[in-house]
Amino acid sequence: MNPLPPPLPRGGRRSYEMGEDPSRLLSALAAQHGAHLPSMMAPFRHARRVNPSAHDAKLRFWAAALRDLVVDKGVGLDSRYTVDAKSLPGALVVDGVAPQALPHALAALKRDGDLADPSAFLVADARDTPRHNSTWTGTLVSALLVAPLTWGLATLGVVDPSDSGSNIDEEVHAGALVVPARVDADVSLLATVARNTASRLDALLTPSELLDRAGLHSAGLSRADIELLLAHAARRGVLAIDQSSTGTTTMVKLARASDEGTAVSIADVDRHAFRVKTAAELVARQAADVEAKADVHVFFYFSSSFPFIY
């Protein structure tokens, strides 16, 4: 059983579009918008009422730039699904100058749904129940999935437990923000795995096994990324999850194609089958290890006792 990928170092930015030069991309975007890039790098110095056209032009530029660089290309991300508002300007430096106008632009992208507070993202998921789920199912998932997961993400430093995510400020200066489009793209990969899973036993997996099947194990997911991905997939009806008391997912059950139209859930019989399956796999691996070691011993015995055979 492969271990989960290690978390990123706190504050360690990673560009998922290798080779991209943010300064070159920003210069090209400024040319497209007919904007003066040094002016775009400066902060919003006055309220919108002072010069609405200049204010709106700068906001449009940075909203387009962040959608292109951060949402689409992954420039400046702290992890696969999150960006840190405070450290993001350091990833978008042009000629030694970091942009000063991002707090307004980040707030605009939150309003438009391109970015979201982790807690708000999970709460929105709990409200957005699949068609086959009833209202009580959404309430139950909110209580049993969102609350412990939010606690777990808080322990990883991603979610501020005091932040309900209900208020959107005019500016966003700090804090982790989720990029929903990037989570959605990977949920689609999990959905493909689920549809192609035939047997009930094969649908019971550890998170690590699921990432392997989806081709995501080497994608650099942090522990918080994994929990966000699985929680979002659960809300989309792709799978069901079992969590520990700390909000860490210990088991997933995929919604197979034959399960379409029904809400997938984990029952005690599934947990028992999963434990038996895990134990059987462990015994098989141990037996294979013993067999391999025995083969080595036999080889060395014969090679030393009967060298003419080799």
PyMOL commands that set and color helices and strands:
alter all, ss='L'
color gray80, all
select helices_A, chain A and resi 22-33+37-41+52-72+88-91+102-112+118-127+135-155+180-195+207-214+223-235+257-259+268-305+307-309
alter helices_A, ss='H'
color red, helices_A
select strands_A, chain A and resi 82-84+176-178+204-205+239-243+249-254
alter strands_A, ss='S'
color yellow, strands_A
deselect
rebuild
show_as cartoon
